């Protein structure tokens, strides 16, 4: 259904694509409801297709004449703009190069006009030249390839190609160099690199080539087909009773790209999408309240942009597709302003819905944002990435010896006051300080101190450890390379069943690296460029509330191992843990991990976790867990043992990532003229 407005132009205008998708749906039999095909035929209104103007035809003829004449650099006779040609050459569809070229050309949109883009360059300015593209697909014969290069030489075009056949690849390079044609190979360098990395030779055949062994259609393929069918049937508010069955619900005013976006989400990601128009003086469907608010996405569009799109739609269509068109209001500024204001009021009434400004973005870009925000089953890579946010360590009592390092995959934990060894250090802590786990576990945290560390902050830490009390302090530590690390350190005692605090849970949050610039003697200075990059990633505005103890999508728990592997009650949980599961502290501390699993949790997952705990082994798995309100969610759980010096089990440390969509719990977009209050987006 993703029809190209101009098959020869890989850079497709978003408005043309939206109109094409809308036309496809208008002529799809699923869009006509319960009528028979005879009833639809008899009731059909003839559609007058817009004819090209003489000026449009003139441009086409002029371009053809220039190509046939093989003349000098082409000049558009209507705009006197220099024209530069980009040829896409592919032995398959050419869409790979097309998409890459679209992204790259976006970097030059203030200097060039692409494929008859009437807006030109900068605001109110003229583009320096116009870029026109032409795609040559399924180029498999050397003779045709030679002719394309010859044409590019005459037209002074640049060739961007994706040819995986080694012979064709070598030939186009040789011909381009001989005829002095500029060219760019998009797949060659990547293919070579991956061949070396994977220790495998490429086939040299384009995907889908004759004779190539094809994989059988998977269940995912049929799921996507089902999603497309669902999306077509639920376009433009059709069958609102089925809204709770949709994976994604899109809301927006007319011409805000709801339909093209819905079709793309269905075809590309396999989401069942329903889109609902937001109309003046009409309430939203009541079934929307039955939809998970994380799956509802509200589309906004700039007023001027929307007016231009609607005006073009009216000019190119004779269909009475909206009653307001007949009243002459559809493209009027006042009417558009009223519609947008009405939509924003609806969005404000439901702050848990995500709001996305689609102005100037392609369908692919908007779809990527929605896919990122969608709740779902987190992957191991996502869990590992977010685990780096868990910057914490655990401290034990002064009487204890350093712990066994186990399998080497643990967080940072220590024992009390001056002789308290680190028992466990998280991956985030190791990444922050630059030390390896073997260099950290068993040492007292004071090895991180240096000449810029304030004695008062050290005394504050000693007080919290000695009195087993909670506290926070900003202090300066030093990384392994000798550079300064300014952080906010938060200490919280972990008490056993008798009330005695045998451990201290410590989280640290980096702030701007404007600490004293003294360096530890004898340590190699890290490259200044690398340090600048890291500094840019850390803001002074970062608050402690963003630490592991308060992130709703990330949680940490400590389970007691000394009471036996069959019992193992929860000793400690971060604030994010309580947020994730919805329990207050007094209702969850002392419970086993089974308490967090429900009847829908797979028995295989339960047995896998229990077996690892019984064997005192590390385990990582994605498991369906249960909140206090009896709702379920996917949670990537990683549990690892921490041993005593004698090899006996001390406790288990568990990190959790719930795959909560969004960052920081706020809407992805900021609406400039209406303030929409943020709502928590925690799982």
N, C-alpha and C positions, 0 to 999 in steps of 0.2 A: 504493500500500500504506500510505500515511501516513493512516490513518483517524482521524477525529475521534471522540472519545468522546461529545461533545455538539455536534452540528452548529451549534447556536445560540450556542455560546460560543467566541469566537476564542481565548481564553486557555485553552489545553489543559493539563491536568495531565500531567506527564511519565509518571507511573505508568499513567494511563489510556491514554496513547498507546502505551507499551510493550506493554501488554496487548493493545491493538487490533492492533498489528503482528504480535505473536506469534500471535494468532488467525488473521490473514490467511495467515501461512505454514503454519499447521497445516492449512489447508484448500486449500492450493495443490497442484496435481497434481505439480509438480516435487519436492515435499518427500516424496513417497511412494516413492521409489526405483524399482525395476524392476518392481513389481507392475502388473498390468493394472487397468483401472478396475473390472472385475467383481470381481477379487480384493480390491481396496480396499473395494468396496461391501460384500462379504460379511464382511470382517473389521472393518468400521467399528464403533466403539462410539458409541451415541447420546450426544450432548452435551446436558447439561441447562443451559440458559441461566439465569443467576441472575435471579430476579425482584426487582423493586423492592419495597421495604418500604412499608407503609402511610404511614409518616412521609415517605418520599420523595415518594409520590404526593400527600400532603397539601401539601407545599411547592409542588409544581407547580400544584395547584388554587388555593392561596392566591395565587400569583403571577398566575395567569390572572384570578382574581377582581379583583385590584387593577388589572390592566390594563383589564379591562372596565368597572370602576367609575370609572376615571380619577380616582382619589381623591388624597388628599394623599400626602406622602412616605411610602413604604412602610417598614414595620417587620416584620422577620422574627419571627413569633409564637413560634418555637422558641428563638431566641437573644436576642430583644429588641434586635437590632442594627439600627441605621439602615442603609438600603440606598440606594446611589447608582447610577444607571444610566448607562452609556455606550453610545450607539448608534453603530454603524459603518455609514455609508451609502456605497455605491459603485455606479458604473455598470458594474462588472465583477465580479470574484470577491470583492474586498474583502480579499484576503490581504495586500496591501501595508500597509493601515492596521492589519490584525490584528497583523502582525509588529512594526510600529512601536509599537503600543499595548502589546504584551507587554513590549517593552524598557523603555518608559517606566514602566509600572506596577511593574516590578521595583525602581524607585527608592523606592517607597513601601510595600514589603512589611512593614515594621515598624509601619506605621500603619493599613494597611487589609487586609482579607481579600478575595481575588479569587475570585468564582464558587464559593462554597461550599467554600473552602479551610478545612478543619477546624482547621488549626494556628493560625489567627488571626494576631495580630501578634507582638510581641516574645515572647521566651522566657517562658512562664508568664503572659503578659499577654493582655488582650483587645484586639481590634482596635477602633479608634474607630468604624469603619463598614465595611460590606461593599460592594464594587464588583461589580456584575453587568453583563455585556456582552451585547449582541444585535447580530447582523449583518444588515443589509439589503443583499443583493447584487442586481446587475442592475437597479438603479433607473434606468429610462429614461423614465418617464412623469411629467410635472409633477404630475398628480393624486396619484399614489402618493407623490411627494416631499412634497406638501403635507400629506398625512395623517400621514406620519412625523414631520414637524415639529410638527404639532398634538399628536400623542401625546407627543412629547418635552416639550412645554410642560406638559401635564397631569401627567406623571411627573417633572417637574423634572430631566430627563435632559440630558446634554451630548452633542452630536453631533460625531463625528470623521468627516470625509468625504473621499473621493477621487473627485471628479467632474471629468472633463476637458472635458466639454461646456460651452462658455461660457454657454449659456442656462441650463442646470441649475445651474451654479455661481452665477450671478448670482441665480437664483431662490431657492436655499437660503439665501443670505446675506440677501436681502430678507425672507424669511419668518421666519428666526431672529431678526433684529433687530426685526421687528414683534411677534413673540410673546415676545420677551425670553428666547430659548433660547441658552444658551452653545454655541459651536461653534468648530471648529478645521479649517482647510483645510490638508491635508497636501501636496497636489501643486501648488496654485495658485502660491505664491511661488516654488517651484523651477522650475516651467514658465516663469514670467515671466523669471526670471533666466537660464535657459538659452536662452530665445528671444533675449534681448539679446546673450548671449555668442556664440551660434552664428549670429546674424543670419539666423534662420529663423523662420517662423511655425508654431506647432503645428497639428496636424490637427483637434484638438478631438474626436477620436473615441477611445473606449477600445480597447485592444488586442483584436483578434479581432472587432471590430464587423462587422456584415453589410455587404458591399460593399467592405470594406477589403482592399487587395491584400496577400496573405500571401506570405511568402518560402517557397520550397520547402524541404522537410525536408533538413537538412544531414547530413553524415557524422557529426557530433558527436551528433546526435539518435539515430541508429542505434547508435552506440557506447554511449550511455547505456542504451538498451534491452538491448543485449548484456550490459552490466555488471550490470543488475538481474537478468537471467536467471541469470548466473553466481553472483551473490550469493545468490539464493534456493536454488540447487542446492547451495551449499556452506555452508548454515546449520548451526550447532550441531555442528561437527566432521564433517559429511558429506563423503565423498570426500577424505580427507586427502592422497591421492596427488597431488592437483592444487594443493596449497598453493604450490608454486613458481611456479605460473601466476598467482597472485593479485597485484594491485597493493598491497593492504593486507591484513594478517592481524591480527585482533583476538583477544586472549586475555582471559579473565575468568571469574569464578565465575558460577553461575546467578543471573539477575536483575540483572546489572550493565549492562544496556542494550546488550548486544552486537548483538542482532538489529536493533532500531530504528536504531542507529547505522550498522550495515552497510548497511541499506536506504537510509538517507538519503545516505550517501557515494556509493552507486552511482547513485541517481537525480539527485542534485544535482551531483556532481563527475565522474561517469562512471568511478569506480574499481571494479574487480572486487575484491570483498571476500569473504574467507573468515573465519568466526569459529569459534574453538575453545574449548570449555569446559575450565576447569581443575578437575579432579575429584580428590577425595581418593584416595590409594592407586592412582592410575592415572597412568602416565607421559604426557608430552606426545608428540604424534606426531613420529616421527623426521624426517619431511619438513620440520619447522620449521627444522632446521639448514641446509636448502638455500635458505631464503628470505633475501634481503638484510635484515640486521638493522634497517636504517633503515625498513623497511616493516612491522615488527612493533610493535604497540602494545598494551601491557598495561593493562587497566582495573582500577582499584581503586575501592572504594566503602566508605563509612563503615559500621561494624558495626550501629549502631542504625538507620540508614536502611535497610540491607539487610534487617534483621529485620522492619521494618514492611512493606516491599514484599512479602516472602515470605509474611508472615501474611495480607496482603490477597489475595495470589494463591491461597493455600489456601482462604480463605473463599469466594472467587468461582468456584472451579473444582471439578468432580467428576472431572477427568481424572487418571489415574494416570501423570502424565508424568515422574515421577522415583521411583525405587525408594526413595529416602530418605524420601519423603513418607509412605509406608506405615509406616515405622519411627518416624514422629513426630519425626524429627530436623531436617527441612528448615528450620523456622523457629526452632529452639532456639538460644539464645545460644552454648552451648558448641560446637555443630556449626558455626555460622557463624564463630566465632573460629578453629576449626581449619581451615576452608576458606580463610579469608583469610590465615592464617599460611602455609599450604601454597602459596598463590598467590605470596606475597611471596618465599618461598624459591626458587620457580622463576624469578621475575623477577631475583633477585640472582645466580642462576647464569648469567644472560645480560645483563650490564650494558649491552650495546650496544642492547638493546631500549628503546624509550621507554615511560615509565610515566605514565599520566594518571589523576588522581583525578576520577571523574565525579560525585561526590556533589553534588547541588544544581545541577548544570549541565543545561541543555537539550541535546537531541540536536544542535541547530544549533551551539551553542557548542563542544561536544566535536568535532564534525565540522570546525569552522573551525580548531581547534588541530591536528588531524591533517593537514589539508590544508596548513597552514603548515609542518609538519615533514616533509612528504613530499619525497623527492628528486625532482628533475625539471629540466626545461629552464628556465633563468632567463630572465626577460623583460628587455627594455631598461630598463624603469622600475626593476626590482629592481636591476639592475646599476648604474644611475645613482645610486640611493639608497645602495648599499653603497660606491660609489666615494668618497662623502664621508667614509668611514672612512679613506681613504688620505690621511693628512695628512703629506705628505713634500715634500722639495725636493732638488735635486741641485746640487752645487757643483763648479766646475771648477778649473783651475790659475790661479795668479796672473798668468801670462804672457798669458792669453787675454783677448780683448775680449769684450764682451757678445754673446750669441747673437742670431741672427735670431729674431723672434717667430713666424715661420711663420704657420700658420692661426689662432693664438691659442688653441689647445686643447691645452695641455701642462701637465706637473707642474713642481715647483720644483727646479731644478738650478743650482749655482753653481761658481765657480773659487776658487783658494786664498787663504788668509790675508786681508790687508787689502783686496786689490783683486779678490777673487774674486766675479764677478757670478753672480747666480742665472740658471741656464740653463733650469730647468724647475720649475714649481710646480703641484702637484696641485690639483684642485677642493676637496679637503678643506682644504688649506692656505689657499686663498683664502677659503673660508667661515669658517675659524677666525680669520683676521686682519682680514677685512673689506676687503681690497684687491682691485682688479681685476688681471687678468693683466698688462695693459700697465703698471700701476704697480709691478709686482714684478720682472718679467723684465729682466735687465741691471743690477740694483742689487745692492750688497753687502748681506748679511743684517743688517749692523749698523744699518740704518735702523729695525729693529724695537726697538732698545735705547732705554732711557729712564732717568730718575732712579732708578728702583728696581732697575735691573739690576746685579747684583753683579759688580764688576771681576774677582773670582776666577773666576766662571763664564765670563766673556769670555776670560780667559787660557787656560782649559781648552779652549775651542773653538779658539783660535789654535794651541795646541799640537797638537791632533789634525790640523788642516789642514796645519801646517808639517811634521809628521813622518809624515803619511799613516798614522795609527794609528786604531784604533777606540776610541770612548769615549762615555760618557754623562754628562750633567750636568743638574741641575734649575736653571732660570733663569727670570727674569722678562722678558717682552717686552711690547710695547704694540701694541694694535690700532689700526686707522686712526682710530677714534673717540676714541682716547686712553685707553681703559680698559686695565687690567692683564690680562695673560695669563700665568699661571704654567704652565710646561710642563716635561716631561722631554724633553730633546733627545738623540737617539742618532745618532752619526756613524759611518759605515762606509766605508772607501775602496773605490773601484772601480778595479781594476787591469786594464791592457791586457795584450796577449799577451807583451810584454816584461817584465811585472812592475811597470811604472811606474804609479803611481796618478795618473791625470789627472782623476779625478772623485771627489766625496765624496757619498755617498747619506745624506741626513739625514731622519730621521723625528721627529715631535714628538707627544707625548701630553699633552693638557690635564689638569690636576689642579684641585683646588678653587681658586676665584678669591679666595683669601685673601692675595693678593700685596699689597705696599705700595700704598696707595691714592693715591699721587701720580699726577698726570696730566700728560701732555705739554702744554706751553703752546700755546694757540692752537687746540686741538682741541675740537670740539663734544662735549659729554658725551652719551652714549647714554641714552635713556630708562631710568630706574631699573627700571621694570616689566619691560621687555624683558630687561634684564641679569639680573634675578632669575630669570626663566624659563630663561635660558640657563645660569645657575649651577646651577639644580636639575638640569639634564640632565647635569652633569659632577660626578662624585663624587671625593672625596679617595682613596677606595679603588681608583680606577682605576689599575691597574698598567701598567707599560710593556709587559708581555707581551701586552696587548691591542692594541698598535699594529699598524701595517700589516706590520711585519716578522715578526709571530708569529701572525697570524690565518690559520687553515687554509683558510677559505673565500675569502680575499682574498690576492692575490699580485701582486708587481711584478717585472718583468724589464727589463733594459737590453740591447739588441742593438747591436753595433758596426756603424756605417754607413760607416766610413772604409775598410773592406776590400772595399767593393763591395756593391751591392744583391743580388747573387746568393748571396753567402756569408753575411754578417751573423751571426757567431757570438754566442752569449749571453755577455755580459761579467759580468753581475751578476744575482743573483736574491735576493729576500727569503726569510726563513726560511719564510714561508707558501708560497712557491713550491715549496720542497723537500717540505714537508708535503703539498701538493696533489698532486704527481706521484710522490712516494715515492722520489725519487732523492737520494743524498747529493751534496754540492757537487762533488766531484771527478768525478762521472759525468755531470754535466749542463752545467757551465760549458764553453763552447767549442762546444756543439752548436747547430745551427740550429733554427728553429722547426718545421721539417718532422719533426724527431726526435720531437716530442711528438704527432704525428698517426699514426693507425693505418689499417688497411685499411677500417675502417667510416666513416672521415671522408669526408664528401661531397667529391667532386672540385671542385664549384662553390665550396665554402668555401675549399679550398686555393688555387684560382686567384684568388679575390677578395682574399685576404690577400697573395699574392705580387704581384699587380698593383698593390696600394696601395703596397707596399714599393718596387717598381721605380719607381713614379711619385713616390715620397717624399710620399705622401698619408696622411691619417688614415683608419683603417678600424675599424669596430666590427661584430662579428658573433658569433653564438652557434655554436660549433663543437664537434663531438664529438672529445675528446682522449683520449690513451692514457696510463695510468699505467705504472710499472715492472712491476707485477704483471699487466699486460696487460688490466686492466679498463678500461672506457671510462666517461666522464662528460661531461656538458654543461658547457661553460665559455664564459662571455660574455667575449670578448677584445676589448680596445680598445687599438690601437697607434697611436702618433702620433710624427711625426718631430721632432727637435730639430736646428736648422741652425746652422752656423758663421756668423760675421759676413759671410763672403764668399758666403753662400748655398749652400755645399756641405753635404752631409748629415754630421752629427756622429754621431748615434745615434738609435735608436728606443726609446721608453719604452712598455712595455706593462703595463696593469693587467688583472687577471683576477678574475672572480667565478664561483665554481663552483656557486653555488646551494645550498650546504650547508644542510640544515635545522637549525633550532634556533639558539640564541644561547649562545655561551660553551662549547658542547660538553658540556652536562649535561642530565639529564632535566628535562622541563618542570615536573614536579611533585615536591614534597618529601613523602616519606612520614614522618610524625612518629615512629612507633615502630620503624621498621626503616631502618637506614642502607644505602642502595644506592649503591655506589661509582659515581662518574661515569666515563664513558668518552668519548674523543674522538669528535666527530661530524663530523670534517673529511672533505671529499670525497677 
